Amino acid sequence: MLKSDSENQKVRFIHASDIHLGTGQYQSPERADDFLNVLKGIIDLAITKKVNFILLGGDVFSSLDILPEQLGRIVKILKDFREKTQNSIKIIAIEGNHDIKKYSRGARIKRRQSWLRFLQDLDLLILLDINPDAPPEKLFQTYDYKTKKGGKIRIGNVIVYGTSYLGRRTEEILPKIRSGIAKNDGCFHILLQHFGIKGQMKNVPGILPYKVQPLNDRINYLALGHYHLQFKLGGWIFNPGSGEAVSSIESNYKRGIFLVEINTETEKKKKFSFNVKNITLKNREHLWFTIYFPQIFQGEQDVISFITEKLKKKFSEEIEERNLPHSKKPVLYLVLRGNKPLFSSNLDLRNLQDRILEQFPVISTRIYEKYVENIRTLETFIPINNFAKI
């Protein structure tokens, strides 16, 4: 528990989001482990930095579809953390849109069902939520450890407010959220939410900034999740981005977690200042190579031979290191450009991928054929011309 005397106090917390546990990217078990390693990295940092609590801004899970082995490992990581810290570092979370959807069938399930609620039942985290139809004065009930319900929790002189993903109702409920938060109560206020701010990601919908701004007179730190790209706004809105690249497009995003330290300057005036430090997690390397075909190839083997010869020059040192651990092997993205092969419509990409995995130290590979310009291409999201040409 934090002290409440006249001396300066410091409160530290980690703000993370969009871990997407259970992601089985590219049918690679190693990639699934990468998302577990993000959780482990956050846990380890929390212990090293002696934080007071951890905030998870939604989409902790990729969906309700997760393999039992993966879920078992998640539970073990969190149980070990609880035991090692003697439950002194609270994990405070909210549900994101991925946490409450069963994507394999494309159907939304009944409210109050998610793996986060399962972890809460095991006393491994605190899940904040509200009844959005309640009046403002009853919106944020204090978290009850027995019933495991509530929309706010106080840790020393810090109060964390939070709601699950509100979807289309977000903009409508923001004024009510503001009214439901006390003003000038002498505490540092954090609001944990799962939505994006329009304009921070190109071609991605979000809430207009002026709709969010009124919260600033009640909130010191708006802790967001949802967008996988990291951003900060106005000195009070913070979105750390995803823990790992969930798709090829995201491999070049700035992302990570925030380590936040709050200072109370005086007890009487209850003034607060805080510092936000970017922490880049140890993610697997993602390599983008563009290969230009200088001629029109007649057969598939000609294409394979040309590509493998190019890659041999690039991976010459790594190939010599025969015992390169899986954790050091990158994800490889190949963009094929130049002269379109005569048989390109019949190019067996799976065969090409298998040949690359057999010969080169990569964990997975994705291939994009971009011989001609289309109306909507990869360049809409990623400036391919900036990637290495081999």
Secondary structure in CASP SS format (residue, H / E / C, confidence):
PFRMAT SS
TARGET T0000
AUTHOR 0000-0000-0000
METHOD secondary structure of the structure
MODEL  1
M C 1.00
L C 1.00
K C 1.00
S C 1.00
D C 1.00
S C 1.00
E C 1.00
N C 1.00
Q E 1.00
K E 1.00
V E 1.00
R E 1.00
F E 1.00
I E 1.00
H E 1.00
A E 1.00
S C 1.00
D C 1.00
I C 1.00
H C 1.00
L E 1.00
G C 1.00
T C 1.00
G C 1.00
Q H 1.00
Y H 1.00
Q H 1.00
S C 1.00
P H 1.00
E H 1.00
R H 1.00
A H 1.00
D H 1.00
D H 1.00
F H 1.00
L H 1.00
N H 1.00
V H 1.00
L H 1.00
K H 1.00
G H 1.00
I H 1.00
I H 1.00
D H 1.00
L H 1.00
A H 1.00
I H 1.00
T H 1.00
K C 1.00
K C 1.00
V C 1.00
N C 1.00
F E 1.00
I E 1.00
L E 1.00
L E 1.00
G C 1.00
G C 1.00
D C 1.00
V C 1.00
F E 1.00
S C 1.00
S C 1.00
L C 1.00
D C 1.00
I C 1.00
L C 1.00
P H 1.00
E H 1.00
Q H 1.00
L H 1.00
G H 1.00
R H 1.00
I H 1.00
V H 1.00
K H 1.00
I H 1.00
L H 1.00
K H 1.00
D H 1.00
F H 1.00
R H 1.00
E H 1.00
K H 1.00
T H 1.00
Q C 1.00
N C 1.00
S C 1.00
I C 1.00
K E 1.00
I E 1.00
I E 1.00
A E 1.00
I C 1.00
E C 1.00
G C 1.00
N C 1.00
H C 1.00
D C 1.00
I C 1.00
K E 1.00
K E 1.00
Y C 1.00
S C 1.00
R C 1.00
G C 1.00
A E 1.00
R E 1.00
I C 1.00
K C 1.00
R C 1.00
R C 1.00
Q C 1.00
S C 1.00
W H 1.00
L H 1.00
R H 1.00
F H 1.00
L H 1.00
Q H 1.00
D H 1.00
L C 1.00
D C 1.00
L C 1.00
L C 1.00
I E 1.00
L E 1.00
L C 1.00
D C 1.00
I C 1.00
N C 1.00
P C 1.00
D C 1.00
A C 1.00
P C 1.00
P H 1.00
E H 1.00
K H 1.00
L C 1.00
F C 1.00
Q C 1.00
T E 1.00
Y C 1.00
D E 1.00
Y C 1.00
K C 1.00
T C 1.00
K C 1.00
K E 1.00
G C 1.00
G C 1.00
K E 1.00
I E 1.00
R E 1.00
I E 1.00
G C 1.00
N C 1.00
V E 1.00
I E 1.00
V E 1.00
Y E 1.00
G E 1.00
T C 1.00
S C 1.00
Y C 1.00
L C 1.00
G H 1.00
R H 1.00
R H 1.00
T H 1.00
E H 1.00
E H 1.00
I H 1.00
L H 1.00
P H 1.00
K H 1.00
I H 1.00
R H 1.00
S H 1.00
G C 1.00
I C 1.00
A C 1.00
K C 1.00
N C 1.00
D C 1.00
G C 1.00
C C 1.00
F E 1.00
H E 1.00
I E 1.00
L E 1.00
L E 1.00
Q E 1.00
H E 1.00
F C 1.00
G C 1.00
I E 1.00
K C 1.00
G C 1.00
Q C 1.00
M C 1.00
K C 1.00
N C 1.00
V C 1.00
P C 1.00
G C 1.00
I E 1.00
L C 1.00
P H 1.00
Y H 1.00
K H 1.00
V H 1.00
Q H 1.00
P H 1.00
L H 1.00
N H 1.00
D H 1.00
R C 1.00
I C 1.00
N C 1.00
Y E 1.00
L E 1.00
A E 1.00
L E 1.00
G E 1.00
H C 1.00
Y C 1.00
H C 1.00
L C 1.00
Q C 1.00
F E 1.00
K E 1.00
L E 1.00
G C 1.00
G C 1.00
W C 1.00
I E 1.00
F E 1.00
N E 1.00
P C 1.00
G C 1.00
S C 1.00
G C 1.00
E C 1.00
A C 1.00
V C 1.00
S C 1.00
S H 1.00
I H 1.00
E H 1.00
S H 1.00
N H 1.00
Y C 1.00
K C 1.00
R C 1.00
G C 1.00
I E 1.00
F E 1.00
L E 1.00
V E 1.00
E E 1.00
I E 1.00
N E 1.00
T E 1.00
E C 1.00
T C 1.00
E C 1.00
K C 1.00
K C 1.00
K C 1.00
K C 1.00
F E 1.00
S E 1.00
F E 1.00
N E 1.00
V E 1.00
K E 1.00
N E 1.00
I E 1.00
T C 1.00
L C 1.00
K C 1.00
N C 1.00
R C 1.00
E C 1.00
H E 1.00
L E 1.00
W E 1.00
F E 1.00
T E 1.00
I E 1.00
Y E 1.00
F E 1.00
P C 1.00
Q C 1.00
I C 1.00
F C 1.00
Q C 1.00
G C 1.00
E H 1.00
Q H 1.00
D H 1.00
V H 1.00
I H 1.00
S H 1.00
F H 1.00
I H 1.00
T H 1.00
E H 1.00
K H 1.00
L H 1.00
K H 1.00
K H 1.00
K H 1.00
F C 1.00
S H 1.00
E H 1.00
E H 1.00
I H 1.00
E H 1.00
E C 1.00
R C 1.00
N C 1.00
L C 1.00
P C 1.00
H H 1.00
S H 1.00
K H 1.00
K C 1.00
P C 1.00
V E 1.00
L E 1.00
Y E 1.00
L E 1.00
V E 1.00
L E 1.00
R E 1.00
G E 1.00
N C 1.00
K C 1.00
P C 1.00
L C 1.00
F C 1.00
S H 1.00
S H 1.00
N H 1.00
L C 1.00
D C 1.00
L H 1.00
R H 1.00
N H 1.00
L H 1.00
Q H 1.00
D H 1.00
R H 1.00
I H 1.00
L H 1.00
E H 1.00
Q H 1.00
F C 1.00
P C 1.00
V C 1.00
I C 1.00
S E 1.00
T E 1.00
R E 1.00
I E 1.00
Y E 1.00
E E 1.00
K C 1.00
Y C 1.00
V C 1.00
E C 1.00
N C 1.00
I C 1.00
R C 1.00
T C 1.00
L H 1.00
E H 1.00
T H 1.00
F C 1.00
I C 1.00
P C 1.00
I H 1.00
N H 1.00
N H 1.00
F C 1.00
A E 1.00
K E 1.00
I C 1.00
END
